[in-house]
Structure formats: structure tokens, C-alpha cells
Amino acid sequence: MNVPRSQSLKNIVGKRIVFKKAGRVTIEEFPLRKPKASEVIIETVITLISPGTETAFLMALPNTSKKFPMYPGYSNAGIVAFTGSKSSKVTVGDRVVSRKPHASYVTAEETDVLKIPEGLSFEKSSFFALGSIALQAVRKAHIEIGESVLVLGQGLIGNLALQLSKISGGMPLIAVDMFDFRLKISKDCGADYILNPKRNSLIEDVMEITEGKGADVVIEATGNPNAVSTALKLAGRFGRVVLLGSTRGVSEVNFYSEVHKKGVTIIGAHESVRPRYESIHGWWTQKDDSLLILKLLSRGLLKVEDLITAKMSYEEAAKAYDMLINSKEDTLGIILQWKEEI
């Protein structure tokens, strides 16, 4: 690292979002340190809030750590500001994404940084992490061309899983959600059928759509423990149920009627249950899928523009989280802006 960069670091004070305690969102300052030889410092342009995970941890829901203070976020897009080594594969000025938190500056291992394809905006590129989370679940479903796919929950993860199921050959695609606002977006993103359980007879309608067979693949993306039983009921004979949403509580399931008797396969699809860097038994790694999502975004094969409800200054973070918790009927994705895009 050259002297001018090292000296300039001393004059920078970073800002980051912190959950001080359950339900409390604040912004705090922090000092930057000189990066190690294997690290880079990124000046953040925007970050994307992961609605389900981050609000669950903020509210200390079941199956979260409930430890505070907490520094949330893992969808960071920005510009390399400093490098720790002249031999770095990324250089100052490169546009990159990383699974780093909501902060004005973040330090990352060079191996954890991905370059943004030329022409792809920071906004769209920030979906790389959520897209890869949805993608690993779709891969585990082993969708064949022409198989019916139903996705329970049309938040960001559920919508992305729906789109990726379409790319994989799923047909018809059935989107299910409690909010019409989300369902309209899902229809625009490629859903063949949209169903709202508040006004639809869900099981009957799914049976009609699938000609009495039930869905070949059901992806549960709500995180609601009660939805697991629903997902199993909607799956057809020898169907696969993929548990993508992180359930915040305990589910009650009649395994005889809903699993055993139909020969249903249940697939756990938590992001952590796969290799990060090196492929194991042919598995796709986290990096593989993140790079592929960036390619799909750059080619326009994955639509995310309509998934962005609001773009707000990081200083309005508390308001953003409040919207995601209390205004779900008309809020989907929120991007926090830390620096003007260039």
C-alpha cells in the first residue's frame, strides 16, 4: 500500500448501521484501519436490505441469535478505494460487490469481492447475494422442463426463486402471496398464475391448475412455520418441497398424510449448507452462483427493477426497516444510498 493512500485513511470516518437492541436501528461512526495485503477497502455506493433476514434479527424472532449490538447487511455494492497489495487482482476504481454490511466503507478479503459487469448498475448488481440464495434452492429442486413449480411467498427471495425456476424450465409457474401488490409484480416477472389465499381456495385452485396432480415442486419462501404444512399439502405425488425461507418458529406436520403417503421429498436449502469456494461433489459454490446472478442481471434475464419499492439515504435506515416490518402490503425491496452513483 503506498503512502498517500495510507495517509488519506487517517482522515476518513466510516458510518454504519447498527441494531443496538431489539427493534432499535441507529447509525454509528467507526475508524478505518489499514487493509492487510489480502484485503481491499470499498467505498459503498448502495446496499440492499434483505427484508426477511434483517427484520427477523432486528426483532429478535425465533431462530435468530438475539445478540446485540448487531451489524446487518450482506448486499454491498461500491467502488474499490484502497488495496492492501500492489499485486491485487482488483484495483482502485473498480466497481464491485461483496457480502459486507450496511456501511459507508467496508473492508473485505480480495477473494470475497466480485467485479460488477460493465454496464450493470449498482442497484441491479446489489441483488447478487439474494439472487444466489434463491438460485441454490432452485438448483436443489432439480427442476425438469415442463414441471409445475409453486412458490409460496413473493418477497424478494420468493420472486427471484420464481424467475430462476422459469429460466430452469418450470411450467406452469404459480406465485402465492397474501399481498396483491407483490402478486402483480410476480405476474409481470413471469408467473403464469397468481393466487392469494385470502380470496382463493388455494388447494383446490392448485389442483385445477395442475390437472389434479399437485405441484411437482413447491418452494417455501415465507419463513412462516405454518406455511411448511401448506407447502407439503400442495405438493403432488413424488413432489419436492424446498425449504428456502428460514422459518421463525416450530412447524406442525402430519408426516404420514403429507409426506410419507405421497412420497414427497423435503429439501433443506439454507444458504450456509453449501461450499463457499471449492466445489464438493459437483455442487455449485456461493461464488459460482453469485457470478452467474451478475451475468443474468447484466443480460436482462433476471428482472429486479420492479422489486425496488424505495431508494433512501442511509440516514433514513430506521424508517426503511419500519416500512419493511409495518407496511408489507406495499413495500418489497429497499435500497440504501451511501454515495452518489458515478
C-alpha positions in Angstrom: 0.0 0.0 0.0 1.5 3.3 -1.0 2.0 6.2 1.4 -0.6 8.7 0.0 -3.4 6.1 0.4 -2.3 5.2 3.9 -2.2 8.9 5.0 -5.7 9.6 3.5 -7.2 6.7 5.6 -6.5 8.7 8.7 -8.9 11.4 7.6 -11.8 9.1 7.0 -14.5 8.3 9.5 -16.8 5.5 8.5 -20.5 5.3 9.2 -22.5 2.1 9.6 -25.9 0.8 10.6 -26.2 -1.0 13.9 -29.0 -2.7 15.7 -28.4 -1.5 19.3 -31.1 -3.7 20.7 -34.2 -5.5 19.6 -36.3 -3.0 17.5 -33.7 -0.2 17.6 -31.9 1.0 14.5 -29.1 3.6 14.7 -26.1 4.9 12.8 -22.6 5.0 14.4 -19.2 6.2 13.4 -16.1 3.9 13.3 -12.4 4.3 12.3 -10.9 2.7 9.3 -7.8 0.6 9.6 -5.1 -0.1 7.0 -6.0 -3.1 4.9 -3.9 -6.2 5.1 -2.1 -7.4 2.0 -5.0 -9.7 1.1 -7.7 -7.1 1.7 -9.4 -4.1 -0.1 -11.4 -1.2 1.3 -14.6 -0.4 -0.6 -16.4 2.9 -0.6 -20.0 1.9 -0.6 -22.4 3.3 -3.1 -25.6 1.4 -2.2 -26.7 -1.5 -0.1 -29.8 -3.6 -0.4 -31.7 -4.6 2.7 -32.5 -8.3 2.9 -36.1 -7.9 4.3 -36.8 -11.3 5.8 -33.5 -12.0 7.5 -32.6 -8.5 8.6 -36.0 -7.7 10.1 -36.1 -11.1 11.8 -32.8 -10.4 13.5 -33.8 -6.8 14.3 -37.0 -8.0 16.1 -35.1 -11.0 17.7 -37.6 -13.5 16.3 -37.2 -17.3 16.9 -34.2 -18.9 15.3 -32.1 -15.7 15.4 -29.1 -15.1 17.5 -30.8 -12.4 19.7 -27.3 -10.9 20.3 -26.8 -7.1 20.2 -25.2 -4.9 19.0 -25.6 -6.3 15.5 -24.2 -5.0 12.2 -26.7 -6.1 9.5 -26.4 -6.5 5.7 -24.8 -8.6 3.1 -25.6 -7.0 -0.2 -23.0 -4.2 -0.7 -22.1 -2.5 -4.0 -19.4 0.1 -4.2 -16.0 1.2 -5.6 -12.6 0.0 -4.5 -11.0 2.9 -2.6 -7.8 1.2 -1.2 -5.9 -2.0 -1.8 -3.6 -3.7 0.6 -1.2 -5.0 -2.1 0.1 -3.8 -5.5 -0.4 -7.3 -6.9 -4.2 -7.2 -6.1 -6.5 -8.6 -8.7 -8.7 -5.6 -8.2 -7.6 -2.0 -8.5 -8.7 1.3 -7.1 -11.7 2.5 -9.0 -13.1 -1.0 -9.8 -16.9 -1.4 -9.3 -17.5 -4.4 -7.1 -20.0 -6.2 -4.9 -19.4 -8.0 -1.6 -21.3 -9.7 1.2 -20.5 -6.9 3.6 -22.7 -4.9 5.9 -24.5 -1.6 5.6 -21.6 0.9 6.0 -20.0 3.8 4.1 -16.7 1.8 3.9 -16.2 -1.9 4.2 -13.0 -4.0 4.4 -13.1 -7.3 2.5 -10.8 -10.1 1.6 -10.0 -9.8 -2.1 -11.3 -13.4 -2.7 -14.7 -12.2 -1.4 -15.0 -9.3 -3.9 -16.7 -9.7 -7.3 -16.4 -7.2 -10.1 -19.6 -5.7 -11.5 -20.1 -6.5 -15.2 -19.7 -3.4 -17.4 -22.9 -1.6 -18.0 -24.7 -3.1 -15.0 -25.9 -0.6 -12.4 -25.0 -0.6 -8.8 -28.7 -1.0 -8.0 -29.2 -4.2 -10.0 -25.9 -5.6 -9.0 -26.8 -5.4 -5.3 -29.2 -8.3 -5.9 -26.3 -10.7 -6.4 -26.5 -12.1 -2.9 -30.2 -12.6 -2.7 -30.2 -14.0 -6.2 -27.6 -16.6 -5.3 -29.5 -17.6 -2.2 -32.6 -18.2 -4.4 -30.5 -19.9 -7.0 -29.1 -22.6 -4.7 -32.6 -23.6 -3.7 -33.7 -23.8 -7.3 -30.7 -25.9 -8.2 -31.5 -28.3 -5.3 -35.0 -28.7 -6.7 -33.6 -30.3 -9.9 -36.5 -28.8 -12.0 -37.1 -30.5 -15.3 -38.5 -28.6 -18.3 -42.3 -28.7 -18.0 -42.6 -29.4 -14.3 -45.0 -27.3 -12.4 -43.4 -25.0 -9.8 -45.2 -23.2 -7.0 -43.5 -20.6 -4.9 -45.1 -19.7 -1.5 -44.2 -16.1 -0.6 -43.4 -13.4 -3.1 -40.9 -11.3 -1.2 -37.6 -10.6 -2.8 -36.3 -14.2 -2.4 -39.6 -15.8 -3.5 -39.8 -13.6 -6.6 -36.2 -14.3 -7.6 -36.8 -18.1 -7.0 -39.9 -17.8 -9.3 -37.9 -16.2 -12.0 -35.0 -18.6 -11.7 -37.5 -21.5 -11.8 -38.7 -20.1 -15.1 -35.2 -20.0 -16.5 -34.8 -23.6 -15.4 -37.8 -24.7 -17.4 -40.5 -24.7 -14.8 -44.0 -24.6 -16.3 -46.6 -23.5 -15.2 -45.3 -21.1 -12.5 -47.6 -20.5 -9.6 -47.0 -17.5 -7.3 -48.7 -17.4 -3.9 -48.8 -14.5 -1.5 -51.1 -12.7 0.9 -50.5 -9.3 -0.8 -51.9 -8.4 -4.2 -49.1 -5.7 -4.6 -46.5 -8.5 -4.6 -48.5 -10.8 -6.9 -48.9 -8.1 -9.5 -45.1 -7.7 -9.7 -44.8 -11.5 -9.8 -47.1 -11.6 -12.8 -45.0 -9.0 -14.6 -41.9 -11.1 -13.7 -43.3 -14.2 -15.4 -45.8 -16.0 -13.1 -48.4 -18.0 -15.1 -50.8 -17.9 -12.2 -51.1 -15.7 -9.1 -53.0 -16.9 -6.0 -53.9 -15.0 -2.8 -55.0 -17.4 0.0 -57.2 -14.7 1.4 -59.6 -14.9 -1.5 -58.6 -18.1 -3.3 -59.3 -21.7 -2.3 -55.6 -22.5 -2.5 -55.5 -26.3 -2.6 -58.5 -26.5 -5.0 -57.1 -23.9 -7.3 -53.6 -25.5 -7.4 -55.2 -28.9 -8.1 -57.2 -27.4 -11.0 -54.1 -25.7 -12.4 -52.0 -28.9 -12.2 -54.8 -31.1 -13.6 -55.4 -32.8 -10.2 -51.8 -33.8 -9.7 -50.5 -31.1 -7.3 -47.3 -29.2 -7.9 -44.1 -31.1 -8.9 -42.0 -28.6 -7.0 -43.0 -26.3 -4.1 -40.6 -23.7 -2.9 -41.4 -22.4 0.6 -40.1 -18.8 0.8 -42.2 -17.2 3.5 -40.3 -18.2 6.6 -43.7 -18.7 8.3 -43.6 -22.1 10.2 -47.3 -22.7 9.4 -46.5 -22.5 5.7 -44.4 -25.7 5.8 -47.5 -27.8 6.2 -49.3 -25.9 3.4 -46.3 -26.5 1.1 -46.5 -30.2 1.8 -50.2 -30.3 1.1 -49.7 -28.5 -2.3 -47.0 -30.9 -3.5 -48.1 -33.8 -5.7 -47.2 -37.4 -5.7 -43.4 -37.8 -5.6 -43.2 -34.0 -5.4 -40.3 -32.0 -3.9 -40.7 -29.4 -1.2 -37.8 -27.0 -0.9 -37.5 -25.1 2.4 -35.9 -21.8 1.3 -37.3 -19.4 3.8 -35.7 -19.5 7.3 -38.7 -20.5 9.5 -39.1 -18.4 12.6 -40.7 -20.9 14.9 -41.9 -24.5 15.1 -43.9 -26.3 12.4 -46.5 -28.9 12.9 -46.7 -31.5 10.2 -48.6 -34.8 9.7 -45.8 -36.7 8.1 -48.0 -39.7 7.2 -50.5 -38.0 5.1 -48.4 -35.1 3.8 -45.0 -36.7 3.2 -44.9 -40.5 3.7 -48.1 -41.4 1.8 -47.3 -39.2 -1.2 -43.5 -40.0 -1.4 -42.7 -36.3 -1.0 -39.0 -35.3 -0.8 -38.2 -32.4 1.6 -35.1 -30.4 0.8 -33.4 -28.1 3.2 -32.0 -25.1 1.3 -30.3 -22.8 3.8 -27.6 -20.6 2.2 -25.0 -22.0 4.6 -25.4 -25.6 3.5 -23.1 -25.5 0.5 -19.4 -24.8 -0.2 -18.3 -21.2 -0.4 -15.2 -21.5 -2.6 -14.4 -25.1 -3.8 -17.0 -27.4 -5.4 -17.8 -30.5 -3.4 -19.3 -33.5 -5.3 -20.3 -31.3 -8.2 -22.1 -28.7 -6.0 -22.1 -25.1 -7.2 -20.3 -22.7 -4.8 -21.6 -19.5 -3.4 -19.1 -17.6 -5.7 -20.3 -19.6 -8.7 -23.9 -18.7 -8.2 -23.1 -15.0 -7.3 -21.2 -14.6 -10.6 -24.0 -16.3 -12.5 -26.6 -14.0 -11.0 -24.5 -11.0 -12.1 -24.4 -12.4 -15.6 -28.1 -13.0 -15.7 -28.7 -9.4 -14.4 -26.4 -7.9 -17.0 -28.1 -9.8 -19.8 -31.6 -8.8 -18.7 -32.6 -12.3 -17.9 -33.4 -11.5 -14.3 -35.8 -8.6 -13.6 -35.2 -6.6 -10.5 -36.3 -3.1 -11.3 -39.9 -3.6 -10.1 -38.6 -5.2 -6.9 -37.3 -1.9 -5.7 -40.0 -0.1 -3.8 -37.8 2.8 -2.5 -34.3 4.2 -2.6 -33.5 6.0 0.5 -30.5 7.7 2.2 -28.7 5.5 4.7 -29.6 8.2 7.2 -33.2 7.0 6.9 -32.4 3.4 7.8 -34.7 3.3 10.8 -37.6 4.4 8.5 -36.7 1.8 5.9 -36.8 -1.0 8.4 -40.1 0.3 9.8 -41.6 0.2 6.3 -40.4 -3.4 5.8 -41.9 -4.5 9.1 -45.2 -2.5 9.2 -46.0 -1.8 5.5 -45.6 -5.1 3.9 -48.8 -4.6 1.9 -47.0 -2.1 -0.3 -43.3 -2.5 0.3 -40.9 -5.0 -1.2 -37.3 -4.0 -1.6 -35.5 -1.0 -0.2 -32.1 0.2 -1.3 -30.0 2.4 0.9 -27.8 5.0 -0.8 -24.4 5.9 0.7 -22.8 7.8 -2.2 -24.0 9.3 -5.5 -23.5 6.9 -8.3 -20.9 7.8 -10.9 
